Each structure stands twice: as C-alpha cells, then as structure tokens.
Amino acid sequence: MATFRARNSSSAVLRSSRSEVWAALTDADLIAKITPYVTSITVDGDRWVWRLATIPVLGLSVAPAFTEVMELHPEERIEFTHDPARSDEMTSVNGTYVLSDHAGGGTEVGIDLEIACSLPLPGLARPAVERVMAGVVKHMGAVFSRNLLKHLGEA
C-alpha cells in the first residue's frame, strides 16, 4: 500500500457577487451536480461525506469516499480537512477556498487543495499514478469551473 498525491491551486475572477459565489460553493447538492465523478455529498453538521464514481487507475478501479470537516467563514473562506476520525478511508482531501472582492468588480476565488489516495500499488508506480491523478484533478477542475460559471449565469 502506498499513498499517492495530486494538488490543484488556481484562481479566477468572477463577475458574480461574493454572496452568489458563496451560496454556490456551500450548496453540497449543487457541488455534487456540477463536479465530474462526484455522485453525492451527504452533509451531517460540519462533516461532508463525498462519494465518487469509479475511476480507473493503472488496472485498478477506485470509487473513493471520504469525509471532510468543513470550516465555513461566511463569504470569505472555506477550509476543508479530512476527518481524523475516519482513518479507515483510503482517500482524503485538504484545502481552502478564499473569496475576496476584485478591484475591477466581482469576486476573486482561489482554491488550493491536495488529494491523497492510498492504493494497493507499489511506491514505484508513483510517477504513473500521480500523472493519472493529476489528469483527473485537472479535468474535474475544468469542468467544475465551467459548470459553476454556467450556474452563476456567466457562461
């Protein structure tokens, strides 16, 4: 068993207000609907349980499920960390969304997240597995962004 990682850090300026962006980013049903591979997000207080569709990785089929502790700072910041009580989960995500006013109007949104996944593969497979993970994360981010802009009426 080895742990593999992928990271995404990006930002964008949206024409929408902070409150509109905040409403979208804190709506678990909407997030599940507009994010590829995500089949559902169940909210239980500050815990969000994410379930993803099967993703092929070097001959394995992985259907991740992971629990995130959400720390919400209204219209400013969303911090998410893997629930330390869920050491049985093979996948974890840690990261932050930051929202701020943009000087030219609208909202600047930044995201920084890291996904870790423990798989029954040797560490020698790290370059290939992490390349696949990076591709999946990049695709998820691009489609999520496009769908978020559409939802906000910006596309």
N, C-alpha and C positions, 0 to 999 in steps of 0.2 A: 504494500500500500504506500503510495506517495501522494503528496499534496502538490497540486498544480495551481497556478495563479494567472489571472488576467486583470488588467487595470484599464479604466477609462477616465480621462479627465478632459472636460470640454466646457465651453461656454457659448452663449448666444444672446443676442438682444432681441426681445420680442416686443411687438407693438402693444400688446395687452398690458393691463394694469397688474400690479403685484397681487391684488386680491383675486383677479381672474386666474392668474398662473397658480397661486396658492391653492385655490379651490380645486383646480385640476390635479395638482401634484399630491393632494391629500385625499383624493377620492379613489379608494382602493379598487372599486369596481371599474372605474374608468381606466385606471392604470393597467389593470388586467386585460381590459378590452383592447387597448391601443399598443400593448407591448407584445412583440412576437415571442412565441414559445410559452408565454405565461398563460396558464389555463385558468387559474383562480388565485385570489388573495383573500384570505379569511382574516378578519380583524377581531381581536379579542383584547380590548383595552389598548395598551401601548404595544402589543405584540401583533405583528402581521405575519401570517404564515403564507408563504409563496409556494405555488405548485407550478412546475413547468412541464411542458410536453417532453417526450423522449427526444434526446439529442444524440446523434451518433458521434462517438469519439474513438477512433482507431480500433474499430471492430467491437467496441462496447456500445451498449445502448444505455444512456443515463437519463433518468427522469428526476431531476433534482426537486427537493422540497426543503425549505429552510425557513427558520423563524427569525424575524428581525425585531429588535427592540427599537421603536420609533420615538425619537425625541423631537417634538414639534415646537418651534419658536415662531409663532404666527407671523406669516408674511415676510420672514427673514431667513429662516434656516430650518432644514430638516436633517437630522443626524440619524443614521441607522447603523446598528451594530448587531452582529449575530448574538442571539440569546445564549448566554453562557450556560444556562441550564440544559441546553439541547446539544450536548456533546455527542449524541448519537447521530446527528445529521452530518452527512458527508459533504455538504455544500454550505458555504457561508458567504455573506456579502457585508462589507463595511463601507460606509461612505457618507457623503454630505451633499445636499443641495444648498446653494446660497442664492438668495434673491436680493436684488438691490435696484434702486432707481437708476435709470440710464440718463446721462446728461442731456441727450437728444430726445428724451421722452421714452416711454415704455419701461420694460423691465429687463435687467440683465440677469440671466440664470446661469449659474455654474454648477457643474456636477463633478465630483471626484469619487470614484468607487473602485473597490477591489473585490474580485470574486476569487474564492479559494475552493477547490474541489479535491477531495481525497478519492483516489481511484485505485483499483487493484491492478496497477501497472508499475513497472519498474521506473525508478528515477531517470534511467537512461532515455526514457520516452519523453522526457520533459520538453525538449525543443519542439517536437511534433505536436504533442498535446497542447502546449501553450499557444502554438501557432493556430490550431483549430479553435481553441477557446477565444483567442483574440479576434479571430474572424467572426465568431458567433456574437461576441460582445459588440463588435463594430456594427454588424448587421442589426442587432437589436436596438442599438442606439440610434442608428439612422432611421429605421422605421418608426421607432417611438417618437423621435423628433418630428418627423413628417406628419404622423398622426396627431401629435399634440398641436402642431400649428393648424392643422385642419380643424380640430376640435375648437380651437380658440378663434377660428374664422380668419386666420392669417394666411391660409394657403389657397 
